[in-house]
Amino acid sequence: MKCRFRCNCGKVFDGNENTQTCPACGSMLDTGNCGAIQVYRQGNFMGMAVGMGIYIDDQPYGHIANKGSVRVVVPYGTHKIHMTHTSTRTCNDPLITVTPQAPVAFVKAHFADMGFSIKIDPANPSDMPPM
């Protein structure tokens, strides 16, 4: 499964659930008390079929393509999710909680209001595309 990590050195990178070290600095990743937020960038029509930037707790976590999906590894707790596009910074910024009892939270994002804002909704595992 594709996972996205953020090292304490600031490097954001993709790996899998077995990734243990940062490719930039070689530090061991502290994933012991972590779960994940799976983000699905729902497909949009041609003019809005662009990627979005992912921010969790105001920290950048790279981009996601149209119809893309990625699991972002985060510590247990409540996290604010924000997504952007070059010309669209307005987003509903939901709070998502990840716990040991529910270690993966699912959200789906899409353009709303004729592309003037991004909407992030809670989702179910069945809403996610195969990874």
N, CA, C and O atoms as a GROMACS GRO file, in nm:
protein
  524
    1MET      N    1   0.084  -0.117   0.000
    1MET     CA    2   0.000   0.000   0.000
    1MET      C    3   0.089   0.124   0.000
    1MET      O    4   0.184   0.133   0.078
    2LYS      N    5   0.057   0.219  -0.087
    2LYS     CA    6   0.134   0.344  -0.096
    2LYS      C    7   0.102   0.431   0.024
    2LYS      O    8  -0.014   0.457   0.055
    3CYS      N    9   0.207   0.476   0.093
    3CYS     CA   10   0.192   0.564   0.208
    3CYS      C   11   0.280   0.687   0.189
    3CYS      O   12   0.385   0.680   0.125
    4ARG      N   13   0.237   0.798   0.246
    4ARG     CA   14   0.316   0.922   0.241
    4ARG      C   15   0.360   0.954   0.384
    4ARG      O   16   0.282   0.946   0.478
    5PHE      N   17   0.486   0.991   0.397
    5PHE     CA   18   0.546   1.020   0.526
    5PHE      C   19   0.602   1.162   0.529
    5PHE      O   20   0.632   1.220   0.424
    6ARG      N   21   0.615   1.216   0.648
    6ARG     CA   22   0.685   1.343   0.670
    6ARG      C   23   0.785   1.318   0.783
    6ARG      O   24   0.746   1.289   0.896
    7CYS      N   25   0.913   1.331   0.751
    7CYS     CA   26   1.020   1.310   0.849
    7CYS      C   27   1.037   1.437   0.932
    7CYS      O   28   0.998   1.546   0.889
    8ASN      N   29   1.096   1.424   1.047
    8ASN     CA   30   1.126   1.540   1.131
    8ASN      C   31   1.221   1.638   1.061
    8ASN      O   32   1.227   1.755   1.098
    9CYS      N   33   1.296   1.589   0.961
    9CYS     CA   34   1.386   1.678   0.886
    9CYS      C   35   1.310   1.763   0.784
    9CYS      O   36   1.367   1.852   0.721
   10GLY      N   37   1.176   1.736   0.768
   10GLY     CA   38   1.094   1.814   0.677
   10GLY      C   39   1.067   1.747   0.544
   10GLY      O   40   0.982   1.793   0.469
   11LYS      N   41   1.138   1.640   0.513
   11LYS     CA   42   1.121   1.569   0.386
   11LYS      C   43   0.987   1.495   0.384
   11LYS      O   44   0.953   1.421   0.476
   12VAL      N   45   0.911   1.516   0.275
   12VAL     CA   46   0.786   1.442   0.250
   12VAL      C   47   0.816   1.344   0.139
   12VAL      O   48   0.870   1.382   0.034
   13PHE      N   49   0.783   1.218   0.160
   13PHE     CA   50   0.815   1.116   0.060
   13PHE      C   51   0.714   1.002   0.065
   13PHE      O   52   0.645   0.981   0.165
   14ASP      N   53   0.706   0.930  -0.046
   14ASP     CA   54   0.618   0.814  -0.056
   14ASP      C   55   0.697   0.688  -0.028
   14ASP      O   56   0.814   0.675  -0.065
   15GLY      N   57   0.630   0.595   0.037
   15GLY     CA   58   0.687   0.464   0.066
   15GLY      C   59   0.573   0.365   0.075
   15GLY      O   60   0.472   0.379   0.007
   16ASN      N   61   0.590   0.264   0.161
   16ASN     CA   62   0.482   0.169   0.187
   16ASN      C   63   0.475   0.145   0.337
   16ASN      O   64   0.550   0.205   0.414
   17GLU      N   65   0.384   0.056   0.378
   17GLU     CA   66   0.364   0.036   0.521
   17GLU      C   67   0.487  -0.022   0.591
   17GLU      O   68   0.492  -0.024   0.714
   18ASN      N   69   0.586  -0.069   0.516
   18ASN     CA   70   0.708  -0.124   0.575
   18ASN      C   71   0.823  -0.024   0.578
   18ASN      O   72   0.932  -0.057   0.626
   19THR      N   73   0.802   0.097   0.528
   19THR     CA   74   0.908   0.198   0.526
   19THR      C   75   0.948   0.234   0.668
   19THR      O   76   0.862   0.261   0.753
   20GLN      N   77   1.079   0.235   0.696
   20GLN     CA   78   1.126   0.259   0.831
   20GLN      C   79   1.220   0.377   0.844
   20GLN      O   80   1.238   0.430   0.954
   21THR      N   81   1.282   0.421   0.734
   21THR     CA   82   1.378   0.530   0.742
   21THR      C   83   1.349   0.637   0.636
   21THR      O   84   1.288   0.611   0.533
   22CYS      N   85   1.395   0.757   0.665
   22CYS     CA   86   1.382   0.870   0.572
   22CYS      C   87   1.490   0.858   0.465
   22CYS      O   88   1.607   0.838   0.499
   23PRO      N   89   1.454   0.869   0.337
   23PRO     CA   90   1.557   0.861   0.233
   23PRO      C   91   1.648   0.984   0.228
   23PRO      O   92   1.756   0.977   0.170
   24ALA      N   93   1.606   1.094   0.287
   24ALA     CA   94   1.686   1.217   0.284
   24ALA      C   95   1.793   1.218   0.392
   24ALA      O   96   1.909   1.249   0.364
   25CYS      N   97   1.754   1.184   0.515
   25CYS     CA   98   1.849   1.197   0.626
   25CYS      C   99   1.886   1.064   0.692
   25CYS      O  100   1.980   1.058   0.772
   26GLY      N  101   1.812   0.957   0.658
   26GLY     CA  102   1.842   0.826   0.715
   26GLY      C  103   1.784   0.802   0.853
   26GLY      O  104   1.804   0.695   0.910
   27SER      N  105   1.713   0.900   0.908
   27SER     CA  106   1.655   0.885   1.042
   27SER      C  107   1.547   0.777   1.042
   27SER      O  108   1.477   0.756   0.943
   28MET      N  109   1.536   0.708   1.155
   28MET     CA  110   1.427   0.612   1.174
   28MET      C  111   1.297   0.689   1.189
   28MET      O  112   1.292   0.790   1.259
   29LEU      N  113   1.192   0.641   1.124
   29LEU     CA  114   1.061   0.704   1.136
   29LEU      C  115   0.993   0.654   1.262
   29LEU      O  116   0.998   0.535   1.292
   30ASP      N  117   0.931   0.743   1.336
   30ASP     CA  118   0.858   0.707   1.457
   30ASP      C  119   0.713   0.681   1.419
   30ASP      O  120   0.630   0.772   1.422
   31THR      N  121   0.682   0.557   1.382
   31THR     CA  122   0.546   0.523   1.338
   31THR      C  123   0.474   0.435   1.440
   31THR      O  124   0.367   0.381   1.410
   32GLY      N  125   0.530   0.422   1.559
   32GLY     CA  126   0.471   0.335   1.661
   32GLY      C  127   0.333   0.377   1.708
   32GLY      O  128   0.249   0.290   1.731
   33ASN      N  129   0.307   0.504   1.722
   33ASN     CA  130   0.176   0.553   1.767
   33ASN      C  131   0.107   0.628   1.654
   33ASN      O  132   0.054   0.737   1.674
   34CYS      N  133   0.108   0.567   1.536
   34CYS     CA  134   0.054   0.634   1.419
   34CYS      C  135  -0.054   0.551   1.351
   34CYS      O  136  -0.058   0.428   1.360
   35GLY      N  137  -0.138   0.622   1.284
   35GLY     CA  138  -0.236   0.565   1.194
   35GLY      C  139  -0.220   0.634   1.061
   35GLY      O  140  -0.109   0.674   1.024
   36ALA      N  141  -0.330   0.650   0.987
   36ALA     CA  142  -0.320   0.715   0.856
   36ALA      C  143  -0.453   0.780   0.820
   36ALA      O  144  -0.559   0.741   0.867
   37ILE      N  145  -0.443   0.880   0.735
   37ILE     CA  146  -0.560   0.941   0.672
   37ILE      C  147  -0.548   0.912   0.524
   37ILE      O  148  -0.454   0.957   0.458
   38GLN      N  149  -0.643   0.836   0.471
   38GLN     CA  150  -0.642   0.809   0.327
   38GLN      C  151  -0.722   0.917   0.257
   38GLN      O  152  -0.840   0.937   0.286
   39VAL      N  153  -0.656   0.986   0.165
   39VAL     CA  154  -0.716   1.096   0.091
   39VAL      C  155  -0.741   1.050  -0.052
   39VAL      O  156  -0.650   1.002  -0.120
   40TYR      N  157  -0.864   1.065  -0.097
   40TYR     CA  158  -0.901   1.034  -0.235
   40TYR      C  159  -0.939   1.163  -0.304
   40TYR      O  160  -1.031   1.232  -0.260
   41ARG      N  161  -0.871   1.196  -0.411
   41ARG     CA  162  -0.900   1.314  -0.491
   41ARG      C  163  -0.997   1.270  -0.599
   41ARG      O  164  -0.957   1.217  -0.702
   42GLN      N  165  -1.128   1.295  -0.573
   42GLN     CA  166  -1.230   1.253  -0.668
   42GLN      C  167  -1.207   1.317  -0.804
   42GLN      O  168  -1.158   1.430  -0.813
   43GLY      N  169  -1.243   1.246  -0.907
   43GLY     CA  170  -1.228   1.298  -1.043
   43GLY      C  171  -1.322   1.414  -1.068
   43GLY      O  172  -1.435   1.416  -1.020
   44ASN      N  173  -1.275   1.510  -1.144
   44ASN     CA  174  -1.356   1.624  -1.185
   44ASN      C  175  -1.350   1.637  -1.336
   44ASN      O  176  -1.268   1.574  -1.402
   45PHE      N  177  -1.440   1.717  -1.389
   45PHE     CA  178  -1.445   1.740  -1.532
   45PHE      C  179  -1.316   1.805  -1.581
   45PHE      O  180  -1.234   1.851  -1.502
   46MET      N  181  -1.300   1.807  -1.711
   46MET     CA  182  -1.174   1.845  -1.777
   46MET      C  183  -1.108   1.971  -1.721
   46MET      O  184  -0.988   1.967  -1.691
   47GLY      N  185  -1.178   2.080  -1.707
   47GLY     CA  186  -1.117   2.204  -1.661
   47GLY      C  187  -1.069   2.201  -1.517
   47GLY      O  188  -0.984   2.281  -1.478
   48MET      N  189  -1.124   2.110  -1.438
   48MET     CA  190  -1.086   2.100  -1.297
   48MET      C  191  -1.010   1.971  -1.268
   48MET      O  192  -0.996   1.932  -1.152
   49ALA      N  193  -0.962   1.905  -1.371
   49ALA     CA  194  -0.890   1.778  -1.355
   49ALA      C  195  -0.743   1.805  -1.324
   49ALA      O  196  -0.655   1.759  -1.397
   50VAL      N  197  -0.718   1.877  -1.219
   50VAL     CA  198  -0.583   1.914  -1.179
   50VAL      C  199  -0.555   1.860  -1.039
   50VAL      O  200  -0.647   1.826  -0.964
   51GLY      N  201  -0.430   1.852  -1.005
   51GLY     CA  202  -0.393   1.805  -0.873
   51GLY      C  203  -0.423   1.906  -0.764
   51GLY      O  204  -0.453   2.022  -0.790
   52MET      N  205  -0.415   1.857  -0.642
   52MET     CA  206  -0.438   1.942  -0.525
   52MET      C  207  -0.323   1.921  -0.427
   52MET      O  208  -0.267   1.812  -0.417
   53GLY      N  209  -0.290   2.027  -0.355
   53GLY     CA  210  -0.191   2.018  -0.249
   53GLY      C  211  -0.258   1.972  -0.121
   53GLY      O  212  -0.369   2.015  -0.089
   54ILE      N  213  -0.192   1.884  -0.047
   54ILE     CA  214  -0.245   1.831   0.078
   54ILE      C  215  -0.171   1.898   0.194
   54ILE      O  216  -0.048   1.902   0.196
   55TYR      N  217  -0.247   1.950   0.291
   55TYR     CA  218  -0.191   2.006   0.414
   55TYR      C  219  -0.260   1.940   0.532
   55TYR      O  220  -0.383   1.935   0.538
   56ILE      N  221  -0.183   1.890   0.625
   56ILE     CA  222  -0.238   1.832   0.747
   56ILE      C  223  -0.174   1.907   0.863
   56ILE      O  224  -0.051   1.914   0.875
   57ASP      N  225  -0.259   1.963   0.947
   57ASP     CA  226  -0.211   2.046   1.059
   57ASP      C  227  -0.116   2.156   1.010
   57ASP      O  228  -0.015   2.184   1.072
   58ASP      N  229  -0.152   2.216   0.897
   58ASP     CA  230  -0.079   2.327   0.835
   58ASP      C  231   0.059   2.289   0.779
   58ASP      O  232   0.137   2.377   0.743
   59GLN      N  233   0.089   2.160   0.772
   59GLN     CA  234   0.216   2.113   0.716
   59GLN      C  235   0.191   2.054   0.578
   59GLN      O  236   0.097   1.976   0.562
   60PRO      N  237   0.271   2.088   0.477
   60PRO     CA  238   0.250   2.034   0.343
   60PRO      C  239   0.286   1.886   0.334
   60PRO      O  240   0.385   1.840   0.390
   61TYR      N  241   0.202   1.811   0.263
   61TYR     CA  242   0.223   1.668   0.240
   61TYR      C  243   0.219   1.636   0.091
   61TYR      O  244   0.169   1.530   0.052
   62GLY      N  245   0.271   1.724   0.008
   62GLY     CA  246   0.279   1.698  -0.134
   62GLY      C  247   0.147   1.717  -0.205
   62GLY      O  248   0.055   1.781  -0.153
   63HIS      N  249   0.139   1.662  -0.325
   63HIS     CA  250   0.022   1.678  -0.410
   63HIS      C  251  -0.044   1.544  -0.438
   63HIS      O  252   0.015   1.437  -0.418
   64ILE      N  253  -0.167   1.552  -0.485
   64ILE     CA  254  -0.240   1.434  -0.526
   64ILE      C  255  -0.307   1.465  -0.660
   64ILE      O  256  -0.367   1.572  -0.676
   65ALA      N  257  -0.296   1.373  -0.754
   65ALA     CA  258  -0.349   1.394  -0.888
   65ALA      C  259  -0.499   1.370  -0.892
   65ALA      O  260  -0.556   1.312  -0.800
   66ASN      N  261  -0.562   1.414  -0.999
   66ASN     CA  262  -0.704   1.388  -1.023
   66ASN      C  263  -0.726   1.236  -1.019
   66ASN      O  264  -0.655   1.161  -1.085
   67LYS      N  265  -0.823   1.193  -0.943
   67LYS     CA  266  -0.858   1.051  -0.922
   67LYS      C  267  -0.749   0.975  -0.847
   67LYS      O  268  -0.746   0.852  -0.852
   68GLY      N  269  -0.658   1.046  -0.779
   68GLY     CA  270  -0.551   0.982  -0.705
   68GLY      C  271  -0.592   0.953  -0.562
   68GLY      O  272  -0.688   1.010  -0.511
   69SER      N  273  -0.518   0.863  -0.498
   69SER     CA  274  -0.544   0.827  -0.359
   69SER      C  275  -0.410   0.799  -0.291
   69SER      O  276  -0.321   0.738  -0.351
   70VAL      N  277  -0.397   0.844  -0.167
   70VAL     CA  278  -0.274   0.821  -0.091
   70VAL      C  279  -0.308   0.813   0.058
   70VAL      O  280  -0.398   0.882   0.106
   71ARG      N  281  -0.234   0.729   0.130
   71ARG     CA  282  -0.247   0.723   0.276
   71ARG      C  283  -0.134   0.804   0.336
   71ARG      O  284  -0.016   0.779   0.311
   72VAL      N  285  -0.172   0.903   0.416
   72VAL     CA  286  -0.075   0.989   0.483
   72VAL      C  287  -0.062   0.941   0.627
   72VAL      O  288  -0.160   0.940   0.702
   73VAL      N  289   0.058   0.903   0.666
   73VAL     CA  290   0.084   0.853   0.801
   73VAL      C  291   0.086   0.971   0.898
   73VAL      O  292   0.160   1.067   0.878
   74VAL      N  293   0.003   0.962   1.003
   74VAL     CA  294  -0.008   1.068   1.104
   74VAL      C  295  -0.013   1.006   1.243
   74VAL      O  296  -0.054   0.890   1.257
   75PRO      N  297   0.027   1.080   1.346
   75PRO     CA  298   0.014   1.030   1.484
   75PRO      C  299  -0.135   1.020   1.521
   75PRO      O  300  -0.219   1.090   1.464
   76TYR      N  301  -0.164   0.933   1.615
   76TYR     CA  302  -0.302   0.927   1.666
   76TYR      C  303  -0.341   1.063   1.720
   76TYR      O  304  -0.259   1.132   1.780
   77GLY      N  305  -0.465   1.100   1.698
   77GLY     CA  306  -0.515   1.229   1.745
   77GLY      C  307  -0.606   1.290   1.641
   77GLY      O  308  -0.647   1.225   1.545
   78THR      N  309  -0.638   1.417   1.662
   78THR     CA  310  -0.726   1.490   1.572
   78THR      C  311  -0.642   1.582   1.485
   78THR      O  312  -0.553   1.652   1.534
   79HIS      N  313  -0.670   1.581   1.355
   79HIS     CA  314  -0.590   1.655   1.258
   79HIS      C  315  -0.680   1.739   1.167
   79HIS      O  316  -0.788   1.696   1.127
   80LYS      N  317  -0.633   1.860   1.136
   80LYS     CA  318  -0.702   1.946   1.040
   80LYS      C  319  -0.648   1.917   0.902
   80LYS      O  320  -0.527   1.914   0.880
   81ILE      N  321  -0.740   1.895   0.806
   81ILE     CA  322  -0.700   1.870   0.668
   81ILE      C  323  -0.740   1.990   0.583
   81ILE      O  324  -0.853   2.039   0.591
   82HIS      N  325  -0.647   2.036   0.502
   82HIS     CA  326  -0.672   2.147   0.410
   82HIS      C  327  -0.613   2.107   0.275
   82HIS      O  328  -0.505   2.047   0.269
   83MET      N  329  -0.684   2.140   0.168
   83MET     CA  330  -0.632   2.112   0.035
   83MET      C  331  -0.640   2.238  -0.048
   83MET      O  332  -0.730   2.321  -0.032
   84THR      N  333  -0.544   2.252  -0.139
   84THR     CA  334  -0.536   2.373  -0.222
   84THR      C  335  -0.517   2.336  -0.368
   84THR      O  336  -0.487   2.222  -0.404
   85HIS      N  337  -0.534   2.435  -0.449
   85HIS     CA  338  -0.501   2.430  -0.591
   85HIS      C  339  -0.440   2.566  -0.622
   85HIS      O  340  -0.457   2.660  -0.545
   86THR      N  341  -0.370   2.578  -0.730
   86THR     CA  342  -0.301   2.702  -0.765
   86THR      C  343  -0.387   2.825  -0.745
   86THR      O  344  -0.342   2.924  -0.686
   87SER      N  345  -0.511   2.822  -0.794
   87SER     CA  346  -0.598   2.940  -0.783
   87SER      C  347  -0.706   2.926  -0.677
   87SER      O  348  -0.784   3.019  -0.656
   88THR      N  349  -0.712   2.812  -0.609
   88THR     CA  350  -0.817   2.789  -0.511
   88THR      C  351  -0.755   2.757  -0.376
   88THR      O  352  -0.690   2.654  -0.361
   89ARG      N  353  -0.776   2.843  -0.279
   89ARG     CA  354  -0.724   2.819  -0.145
   89ARG      C  355  -0.838   2.796  -0.044
   89ARG      O  356  -0.813   2.759   0.070
   90THR      N  357  -0.962   2.819  -0.087
   90THR     CA  358  -1.076   2.804   0.002
   90THR      C  359  -1.109   2.656   0.018
   90THR      O  360  -1.123   2.583  -0.080
   91CYS      N  361  -1.121   2.612   0.143
   91CYS     CA  362  -1.148   2.471   0.174
   91CYS      C  363  -1.225   2.466   0.306
   91CYS      O  364  -1.212   2.556   0.389
   92ASN      N  365  -1.304   2.362   0.325
   92ASN     CA  366  -1.383   2.351   0.447
   92ASN      C  367  -1.303   2.304   0.569
   92ASN      O  368  -1.355   2.308   0.680
   93ASP      N  369  -1.179   2.259   0.552
   93ASP     CA  370  -1.085   2.225   0.662
   93ASP      C  371  -1.146   2.138   0.772
   93ASP      O  372  -1.154   2.181   0.887
   94PRO      N  373  -1.190   2.015   0.739
   94PRO     CA  374  -1.248   1.930   0.844
   94PRO      C  375  -1.143   1.881   0.943
   94PRO      O  376  -1.023   1.876   0.912
   95LEU      N  377  -1.188   1.846   1.062
   95LEU     CA  378  -1.104   1.782   1.162
   95LEU      C  379  -1.131   1.632   1.156
   95LEU      O  380  -1.246   1.588   1.160
   96ILE      N  381  -1.024   1.554   1.146
   96ILE     CA  382  -1.034   1.409   1.132
   96ILE      C  383  -0.956   1.346   1.247
   96ILE      O  384  -0.843   1.385   1.276
   97THR      N  385  -1.017   1.247   1.312
   97THR     CA  386  -0.953   1.181   1.426
   97THR      C  387  -0.910   1.039   1.389
   97THR      O  388  -0.986   0.963   1.329
   98VAL      N  389  -0.787   1.006   1.426
   98VAL     CA  390  -0.729   0.874   1.404
   98VAL      C  391  -0.695   0.818   1.542
   98VAL      O  392  -0.626   0.884   1.620
   99THR      N  393  -0.743   0.698   1.572
   99THR     CA  394  -0.722   0.636   1.702
   99THR      C  395  -0.672   0.493   1.685
   99THR      O  396  -0.679   0.439   1.575
  100PRO      N  397  -0.621   0.431   1.791
  100PRO     CA  398  -0.584   0.289   1.780
  100PRO      C  399  -0.704   0.201   1.743
  100PRO      O  400  -0.688   0.099   1.676
  101GLN      N  401  -0.824   0.241   1.785
  101GLN     CA  402  -0.944   0.164   1.753
  101GLN      C  403  -0.988   0.187   1.608
  101GLN      O  404  -1.049   0.099   1.548
  102ALA      N  405  -0.960   0.303   1.553
  102ALA     CA  406  -0.991   0.337   1.414
  102ALA      C  407  -0.865   0.398   1.354
  102ALA      O  408  -0.856   0.520   1.338
  103PRO      N  409  -0.765   0.314   1.319
  103PRO     CA  410  -0.634   0.365   1.279
  103PRO      C  411  -0.626   0.428   1.140
  103PRO      O  412  -0.527   0.494   1.108
  104VAL      N  413  -0.728   0.410   1.059
  104VAL     CA  414  -0.730   0.473   0.927
  104VAL      C  415  -0.860   0.551   0.912
  104VAL      O  416  -0.968   0.496   0.927
  105ALA      N  417  -0.847   0.679   0.881
  105ALA     CA  418  -0.963   0.764   0.851
  105ALA      C  419  -0.964   0.787   0.700
  105ALA      O  420  -0.859   0.795   0.637
  106PHE      N  421  -1.083   0.798   0.645
  106PHE     CA  422  -1.098   0.811   0.500
  106PHE      C  423  -1.168   0.942   0.467
  106PHE      O  424  -1.270   0.975   0.528
  107VAL      N  425  -1.114   1.016   0.370
  107VAL     CA  426  -1.176   1.140   0.322
  107VAL      C  427  -1.169   1.143   0.170
  107VAL      O  428  -1.082   1.082   0.108
  108LYS      N  429  -1.264   1.217   0.112
  108LYS     CA  430  -1.262   1.240  -0.033
  108LYS      C  431  -1.276   1.389  -0.058
  108LYS      O  432  -1.353   1.458   0.009
  109ALA      N  433  -1.201   1.438  -0.156
  109ALA     CA  434  -1.198   1.581  -0.186
  109ALA      C  435  -1.239   1.605  -0.330
  109ALA      O  436  -1.213   1.524  -0.418
  110HIS      N  437  -1.304   1.719  -0.352
  110HIS     CA  438  -1.344   1.757  -0.487
  110HIS      C  439  -1.364   1.908  -0.493
  110HIS      O  440  -1.379   1.974  -0.390
  111PHE      N  441  -1.365   1.962  -0.614
  111PHE     CA  442  -1.394   2.103  -0.632
  111PHE      C  443  -1.544   2.125  -0.613
  111PHE      O  444  -1.625   2.043  -0.657
  112ALA      N  445  -1.579   2.234  -0.550
  112ALA     CA  446  -1.719   2.272  -0.528
  112ALA      C  447  -1.738   2.415  -0.576
  112ALA      O  448  -1.641   2.484  -0.607
  113ASP      N  449  -1.860   2.458  -0.582
  113ASP     CA  450  -1.891   2.598  -0.617
  113ASP      C  451  -1.821   2.643  -0.745
  113ASP      O  452  -1.752   2.745  -0.746
  114MET      N  453  -1.839   2.566  -0.852
  114MET     CA  454  -1.780   2.601  -0.982
  114MET      C  455  -1.628   2.615  -0.975
  114MET      O  456  -1.569   2.695  -1.048
  115GLY      N  457  -1.565   2.539  -0.888
  115GLY     CA  458  -1.420   2.541  -0.879
  115GLY      C  459  -1.362   2.648  -0.790
  115GLY      O  460  -1.240   2.665  -0.786
  116PHE      N  461  -1.448   2.723  -0.718
  116PHE     CA  462  -1.397   2.830  -0.633
  116PHE      C  463  -1.359   2.782  -0.494
  116PHE      O  464  -1.297   2.857  -0.418
  117SER      N  465  -1.394   2.660  -0.459
  117SER     CA  466  -1.356   2.606  -0.330
  117SER      C  467  -1.338   2.456  -0.342
  117SER      O  468  -1.382   2.393  -0.438
  118ILE      N  469  -1.272   2.401  -0.242
  118ILE     CA  470  -1.252   2.256  -0.234
  118ILE      C  471  -1.329   2.205  -0.115
  118ILE      O  472  -1.326   2.264  -0.007
  119LYS      N  473  -1.399   2.095  -0.135
  119LYS     CA  474  -1.479   2.033  -0.028
  119LYS      C  475  -1.417   1.899   0.006
  119LYS      O  476  -1.389   1.819  -0.083
  120ILE      N  477  -1.396   1.876   0.135
  120ILE     CA  478  -1.344   1.749   0.184
  120ILE      C  479  -1.454   1.686   0.269
  120ILE      O  480  -1.502   1.748   0.364
  121ASP      N  481  -1.492   1.564   0.236
  121ASP     CA  482  -1.596   1.493   0.308
  121ASP      C  483  -1.541   1.366   0.370
  121ASP      O  484  -1.451   1.304   0.314
  122PRO      N  485  -1.595   1.326   0.487
  122PRO     CA  486  -1.560   1.194   0.540
  122PRO      C  487  -1.604   1.088   0.439
  122PRO      O  488  -1.698   1.109   0.363
  123ALA      N  489  -1.536   0.976   0.439
  123ALA     CA  490  -1.567   0.870   0.344
  123ALA      C  491  -1.560   0.735   0.414
  123ALA      O  492  -1.519   0.725   0.530
  124ASN      N  493  -1.598   0.633   0.342
  124ASN     CA  494  -1.591   0.495   0.388
  124ASN      C  495  -1.485   0.423   0.305
  124ASN      O  496  -1.451   0.468   0.196
  125PRO      N  497  -1.434   0.311   0.355
  125PRO     CA  498  -1.338   0.236   0.275
  125PRO      C  499  -1.391   0.199   0.136
  125PRO      O  500  -1.315   0.192   0.040
  126SER      N  501  -1.521   0.176   0.126
  126SER     CA  502  -1.580   0.140  -0.004
  126SER      C  503  -1.578   0.256  -0.103
  126SER      O  504  -1.594   0.235  -0.223
  127ASP      N  505  -1.560   0.381  -0.055
  127ASP     CA  506  -1.552   0.499  -0.142
  127ASP      C  507  -1.413   0.514  -0.205
  127ASP      O  508  -1.396   0.593  -0.298
  128MET      N  509  -1.316   0.441  -0.155
  128MET     CA  510  -1.178   0.456  -0.199
  128MET      C  511  -1.151   0.369  -0.321
  128MET      O  512  -1.202   0.258  -0.331
  129PRO      N  513  -1.070   0.421  -0.415
  129PRO     CA  514  -1.030   0.337  -0.529
  129PRO      C  515  -0.929   0.233  -0.484
  129PRO      O  516  -0.865   0.250  -0.380
  130PRO      N  517  -0.914   0.127  -0.559
  130PRO     CA  518  -0.809   0.028  -0.523
  130PRO      C  519  -0.671   0.091  -0.529
  130PRO      O  520  -0.644   0.173  -0.617
  131MET      N  521  -0.586   0.053  -0.436
  131MET     CA  522  -0.450   0.110  -0.436
  131MET      C  523  -0.355   0.007  -0.487
  131MET      O  524  -0.235   0.032  -0.495
   0.00000   0.00000   0.00000
